[in-house]
Amino acid sequence: MADNAFVYVSYIATTPEKLWEALTSSEFTEQYFFGSKIESDWKVGSSITYSRDGKVSDYGTILKCEPYRVLSFTWTYVADRATREEPSQVTFELKQMGSAVKLTLKHEKLVAADIVEKEDTFEGLNNGWPAILSNLKSLLETGKTLEPVSL
């Protein structure tokens, strides 16, 4: 957990515009992000929420929003029991690379409890983010998400 961050890079056969829409539209997030609906007005300083079944599960504040390039926000998981001095921070960076978009996820300001060294689980940021972003990649490239997995 170098520098208290988790970084995950994916290359997706899509456009920055389509990937941005998938990151910022509930029409997409509900399909690939464990049924989560995303809401924000996408302005710096505004709130961002992820909710499931009408209940907010995660929330934060937009720190940077440059459409088709960078989206960054603080992240608070409602059911978090870890002791934190400040919320963690999520950043999505998009970079066109030929016919693909390089998507770099950085989840920073983590505490030890954020990383779960256990196989066959979606617990922990190191297990949850790869599942979410793999599902996103499949949705954008094939039009379908991966089959639901329950562990």
Buried (B, 14 or more C-beta within 10 A) or exposed (E): EEEBBBEBEBBBEBBBEBBBBBBBEBEBBBBBBBBBBBBBEEEEEBBBBBBBEEEBBBBBBBBEBEEBBBBBBBBBBEEBEEEEEEBBBBBBBBBBEEEBBBBBBBBBBBBEEBBBEEEEEBEBBBBBBBBBBBBBBBBBEEEEBBEEEEE
